Amino acid sequence: MLIHPTWTSRLAVAPLPWRSVAEVALRRASRLLGKMVLVGLGLCVSAIDSRGQEPVTELAWEDQPVVRFRKSMFQGVSVSSGYVSDAGEDALSIADYKVSARLAVPLGSFQNLLVLSPSFRQYFVNAGDAIDVPNRLYETGVSFFTRYQWKPGLSILAMVSPQLRTDFETEDHSWRLSGFGLIAWEWIPEVLTVSFGAAYLGRDDLPVLPAVGLDWRPNSDWRLELMFPRPRLLHRIAKNGPLSETWGYASIAPGGNTFNVRRRDGRDDELTLGDIRTMFGVEQIRDGGRGWFAELGIAFARSIEYESGDEYDFDAGLFANAGMTF
């Protein structure tokens, strides 16, 4: 077989195809190996950073909680009004309104807060001419509340409230002090909290009382607050995602207070208005602590007592109470 001379020259100078293919494959393999090493290092760093952390699960919109505070010093202004009356002989009716504000100061974090609440309340008392009682009473002061998280699940709560309770006619010392101190233990996280301590009410009829209770939340729709002085059974009746939630509740609580007053004959005395109230109510809590409430119930064991010894008892009466926080 004859070979053309031009063919032999072409065979001598042509590159070897398998050599070029091997070089390309080697380069690609090197690049792929480099990428695999980088990905592996990234996974190792992520695993180290996330070690000991709980996986984050995003809640559905309707299950997101309503934030009950604002990330600012100013927490809002509240306005409320109430009325108690009965139709008996020598009936006692009391109307009142209250204006208050809330200011919060973080003590290092939002887990530890100091809340200041200045307030003013006026009572309009109508007991007829036969009962010696001022027709205007006033209650004003500032409460200081703090919550300190001592350890995970264990918090200390304290409140002190100096108040002026008077008819602005007496010359007697009218400043009174009330407050409480509690230790709250979250026995079962987000389900059961137990608290114990003491409450000083600054009243002649109820001076100091033990404060022992629990806050039980078996699920997101029911809550039992066995806390003095106002235990409540609550049921959530509506929720609008993180914007608002509405609760209905039943409660029982003492009403009234002690005031320094000037009597008709010119004597200075201490007056205590007292009753016990059972009620049904509805409250709506909105984002940032805003909201409103309304209550309707019966007030019984109603009385007026003077420190000097005079005492008047009254029939049970209906009462209504409502308010709003802006």
C-alpha positions as CSV (number, residue, x, y, z in Angstrom):
1,M,0.0,0.0,0.0
2,L,1.3,3.4,-1.0
3,I,1.2,6.4,1.4
4,H,1.0,9.8,-0.1
5,P,3.9,11.9,1.2
6,T,1.7,14.8,2.2
7,W,-0.2,12.5,4.5
8,T,3.0,11.6,6.4
9,S,3.8,15.2,7.0
10,R,0.3,15.9,8.4
11,L,0.6,12.9,10.7
12,A,3.9,14.2,12.1
13,V,2.7,17.7,13.0
14,A,-1.0,17.0,14.1
15,P,-1.5,17.2,18.0
16,L,-2.5,14.1,19.8
17,P,-6.3,14.3,20.6
18,W,-6.3,12.2,23.8
19,R,-3.7,14.5,25.4
20,S,-5.8,17.6,25.0
21,V,-8.9,15.8,26.3
22,A,-7.1,14.7,29.4
23,E,-5.8,18.2,30.2
24,V,-9.4,19.6,29.9
25,A,-10.8,16.9,32.1
26,L,-8.1,17.5,34.7
27,R,-8.8,21.2,34.9
28,R,-12.5,20.7,35.3
29,A,-12.0,18.1,38.0
30,S,-9.7,20.5,39.9
31,R,-12.3,23.3,39.7
32,L,-15.1,20.9,40.9
33,L,-13.0,19.7,43.8
34,G,-12.3,23.3,44.8
35,K,-16.0,24.1,44.9
36,M,-16.7,20.9,46.9
37,V,-14.1,21.9,49.5
38,L,-15.6,25.4,49.8
39,V,-19.1,24.1,50.2
40,G,-17.9,21.6,52.8
41,L,-16.2,24.4,54.8
42,G,-19.3,26.5,54.7
43,L,-21.4,23.7,56.0
44,C,-19.0,23.1,58.9
45,V,-19.0,26.7,59.9
46,S,-22.9,26.8,59.8
47,A,-23.1,23.7,61.9
48,I,-20.7,25.2,64.5
49,D,-22.6,28.5,64.6
50,S,-26.0,26.8,65.0
51,R,-24.9,24.4,67.6
52,G,-27.2,24.5,70.7
53,Q,-29.7,26.8,69.0
54,E,-33.4,25.8,68.5
55,P,-34.7,25.7,64.9
56,V,-36.6,28.8,64.0
57,T,-40.2,28.0,62.9
58,E,-42.1,30.9,61.4
59,L,-45.7,31.1,62.8
60,A,-48.7,31.4,60.5
61,W,-50.1,35.0,60.4
62,E,-53.2,34.2,62.5
63,D,-51.0,32.5,65.2
64,Q,-48.6,35.4,65.6
65,P,-48.8,36.9,69.1
66,V,-50.0,40.5,69.8
67,V,-47.2,42.6,71.1
68,R,-48.5,44.3,74.3
69,F,-45.9,47.0,74.6
70,R,-44.2,49.7,72.5
71,K,-40.5,50.0,72.0
72,S,-40.5,53.5,73.3
73,M,-40.7,55.3,76.6
74,F,-44.3,56.4,76.0
75,Q,-46.7,53.4,76.4
76,G,-50.0,55.2,76.1
77,V,-52.9,57.0,77.8
78,S,-55.9,55.3,79.4
79,V,-59.3,56.8,80.1
80,S,-62.1,54.9,82.0
81,S,-65.4,55.6,83.6
82,G,-67.8,53.7,85.9
83,Y,-71.2,53.9,87.6
84,V,-72.7,52.0,90.6
85,S,-76.3,52.4,91.6
86,D,-79.2,50.8,93.4
87,A,-83.0,51.5,93.8
88,G,-83.3,50.9,97.5
89,E,-84.2,53.4,100.2
90,D,-81.4,55.8,101.0
91,A,-79.7,54.5,97.9
92,L,-76.0,55.1,97.3
93,S,-74.8,55.8,93.8
94,I,-71.2,56.5,92.8
95,A,-69.9,57.6,89.4
96,D,-66.2,58.0,88.6
97,Y,-63.7,58.7,85.8
98,K,-60.0,58.1,85.6
99,V,-57.2,59.3,83.4
100,S,-53.7,57.7,83.5
101,A,-50.5,57.4,81.4
102,R,-47.7,54.9,81.2
103,L,-44.0,55.5,80.8
104,A,-41.6,52.6,80.5
105,V,-37.8,52.7,81.1
106,P,-35.8,49.6,80.2
107,L,-33.3,48.7,82.8
108,G,-30.7,47.1,80.5
109,S,-33.3,45.2,78.4
110,F,-37.0,44.9,77.7
111,Q,-37.0,41.9,80.1
112,N,-36.3,44.3,83.0
113,L,-38.5,47.4,83.0
114,L,-39.4,50.3,85.3
115,V,-43.0,51.5,84.5
116,L,-44.2,54.9,85.8
117,S,-48.0,55.5,85.8
118,P,-49.3,59.0,86.9
119,S,-53.1,59.0,87.4
120,F,-56.0,61.1,88.4
121,R,-59.5,59.8,89.5
122,Q,-62.6,61.7,90.6
123,Y,-65.7,60.2,92.4
124,F,-69.2,61.7,92.4
125,V,-71.0,60.3,95.4
126,N,-74.8,60.6,95.9
127,A,-76.2,59.1,99.1
128,G,-79.0,61.5,99.9
129,D,-79.2,64.1,102.7
130,A,-79.6,61.5,105.4
131,I,-76.0,60.2,104.9
132,D,-73.0,62.2,106.0
133,V,-70.6,61.8,103.1
134,P,-68.8,64.2,100.7
135,N,-70.2,64.4,97.2
136,R,-66.7,64.7,95.7
137,L,-63.7,62.5,96.3
138,Y,-60.3,62.5,94.6
139,E,-57.5,60.0,94.1
140,T,-54.2,61.0,92.4
141,G,-50.6,59.8,92.5
142,V,-47.9,57.9,90.7
143,S,-47.3,54.2,90.7
144,F,-43.8,52.7,90.1
145,F,-43.8,49.1,88.8
146,T,-40.7,47.0,88.0
147,R,-40.1,43.5,86.7
148,Y,-36.7,41.9,87.1
149,Q,-35.9,38.5,85.5
150,W,-33.7,37.0,88.2
151,K,-33.2,33.7,86.4
152,P,-34.8,32.0,83.4
153,G,-38.3,31.3,84.5
154,L,-38.0,33.2,87.8
155,S,-39.0,36.9,88.1
156,I,-39.4,39.5,90.8
157,L,-42.3,41.9,90.5
158,A,-42.8,45.0,92.7
159,M,-45.1,48.0,92.7
160,V,-45.2,51.1,95.0
161,S,-47.9,53.7,94.6
162,P,-48.0,56.9,96.8
163,Q,-51.4,58.5,96.4
164,L,-53.4,61.5,97.6
165,R,-56.9,60.3,98.6
166,T,-59.0,63.2,99.8
167,D,-61.9,65.5,99.4
168,F,-59.5,68.5,99.3
169,E,-61.4,70.0,102.3
170,T,-59.7,68.2,105.2
171,E,-56.5,69.4,106.7
172,D,-55.4,66.0,107.8
173,H,-52.5,64.1,106.2
174,S,-54.1,62.5,103.1
175,W,-51.1,60.7,101.5
176,R,-51.4,56.9,101.4
177,L,-49.1,54.2,100.2
178,S,-50.1,51.0,98.5
179,G,-48.1,48.3,96.7
180,F,-47.1,44.7,96.4
181,G,-44.1,42.4,96.1
182,L,-44.2,39.1,94.2
183,I,-41.9,36.3,93.1
184,A,-43.2,34.6,90.0
185,W,-42.0,31.1,89.0
186,E,-42.8,29.8,85.5
187,W,-43.3,26.2,86.6
188,I,-44.3,24.9,83.1
189,P,-43.0,27.3,80.4
190,E,-45.9,29.2,78.7
191,V,-48.5,27.1,80.6
192,L,-48.3,27.5,84.4
193,T,-46.9,30.4,86.5
194,V,-47.0,30.3,90.3
195,S,-46.5,33.5,92.3
196,F,-46.4,34.4,96.0
197,G,-45.8,37.5,98.1
198,A,-47.8,40.2,99.9
199,A,-50.0,43.2,99.0
200,Y,-50.4,46.4,101.0
201,L,-53.6,48.1,100.0
202,G,-53.4,51.3,102.1
203,R,-57.1,50.7,103.3
204,D,-58.4,50.7,106.8
205,D,-60.6,47.7,106.2
206,L,-58.0,45.6,104.1
207,P,-54.5,46.8,105.1
208,V,-52.2,43.8,104.3
209,L,-53.1,40.6,102.5
210,P,-51.1,37.6,101.3
211,A,-50.7,37.5,97.5
212,V,-50.6,33.8,96.4
213,G,-51.8,32.7,93.0
214,L,-51.3,31.0,89.7
215,D,-51.7,31.9,86.0
216,W,-52.7,28.8,84.0
217,R,-52.9,28.8,80.2
218,P,-53.9,25.2,79.1
219,N,-54.2,26.4,75.5
220,S,-54.2,29.6,73.5
221,D,-58.0,30.2,74.0
222,W,-58.4,29.7,77.8
223,R,-56.6,31.3,80.7
224,L,-57.2,31.2,84.5
225,E,-55.7,34.0,86.6
226,L,-56.1,33.1,90.3
227,M,-54.5,36.3,91.4
228,F,-55.6,38.6,94.2
229,P,-57.2,41.1,94.3
230,R,-58.8,40.3,90.9
231,P,-59.0,36.6,89.8
232,R,-60.3,36.1,86.3
233,L,-61.4,33.3,84.0
234,L,-60.8,34.3,80.4
235,H,-61.8,32.9,77.0
236,R,-60.4,34.2,73.7
237,I,-63.4,34.9,71.4
238,A,-61.6,36.5,68.4
239,K,-58.1,37.0,67.0
240,N,-56.8,39.1,64.1
241,G,-53.3,37.8,63.7
242,P,-50.7,40.0,65.4
243,L,-53.0,43.1,65.3
244,S,-55.5,42.3,68.0
245,E,-57.2,39.7,70.2
246,T,-60.6,39.9,72.0
247,W,-61.3,38.1,75.3
248,G,-64.4,37.6,77.4
249,Y,-64.0,37.0,81.1
250,A,-65.7,36.6,84.5
251,S,-64.2,38.1,87.7
252,I,-64.8,39.0,91.3
253,A,-62.9,41.8,93.1
254,P,-63.2,44.2,96.0
255,G,-64.1,47.8,95.2
256,G,-63.7,51.1,97.0
257,N,-60.9,52.8,98.9
258,T,-60.1,54.9,102.0
259,F,-60.1,58.7,101.9
260,N,-59.3,61.5,104.4
261,V,-62.4,63.9,104.4
262,R,-64.0,66.8,106.3
263,R,-67.4,65.9,107.7
264,R,-70.4,68.2,108.0
265,D,-69.8,69.2,111.6
266,G,-66.2,70.2,110.7
267,R,-64.4,67.1,112.0
268,D,-61.6,65.5,110.0
269,D,-62.2,61.8,109.6
270,E,-61.2,58.7,107.5
271,L,-63.9,57.4,105.1
272,T,-63.8,54.0,103.6
273,L,-66.1,53.1,100.7
274,G,-66.4,49.3,100.3
275,D,-68.1,46.6,98.2
276,I,-67.5,43.3,96.4
277,R,-68.1,43.1,92.7
278,T,-68.9,40.2,90.5
279,M,-68.7,40.9,86.8
280,F,-68.6,39.8,83.2
281,G,-66.5,41.7,80.8
282,V,-65.0,42.0,77.3
283,E,-61.6,43.4,76.5
284,Q,-59.7,43.8,73.2
285,I,-55.9,44.1,73.2
286,R,-54.3,45.7,70.2
287,D,-50.8,45.9,68.9
288,G,-48.7,48.2,71.1
289,G,-50.8,47.9,74.2
290,R,-53.8,49.8,72.8
291,G,-57.3,48.5,73.3
292,W,-60.6,48.8,75.2
293,F,-62.7,47.0,77.8
294,A,-66.3,47.0,79.1
295,E,-67.7,45.4,82.2
296,L,-71.2,44.8,83.7
297,G,-72.0,43.2,87.0
298,I,-73.4,43.4,90.5
299,A,-71.9,45.1,93.6
300,F,-72.9,43.7,97.0
301,A,-71.7,44.1,100.6
302,R,-71.7,47.8,100.0
303,S,-70.9,50.1,102.9
304,I,-69.6,53.4,104.1
305,E,-67.4,53.3,107.3
306,Y,-65.8,56.1,109.2
307,E,-62.8,55.7,111.5
308,S,-64.7,57.5,114.2
309,G,-67.3,54.6,114.3
310,D,-70.2,55.6,112.0
311,E,-71.2,53.0,109.5
312,Y,-73.9,52.7,106.8
313,D,-74.9,49.6,104.8
314,F,-76.6,49.6,101.4
315,D,-78.4,47.2,99.1
316,A,-76.7,45.5,96.2
317,G,-76.5,47.5,93.0
318,L,-75.7,47.2,89.4
319,F,-72.5,48.6,88.0
320,A,-71.0,49.3,84.6
321,N,-67.4,50.1,83.8
322,A,-65.6,50.9,80.4
323,G,-62.4,52.3,79.2
324,M,-59.9,52.7,76.4
325,T,-56.1,52.9,76.0
326,F,-54.7,55.0,73.2
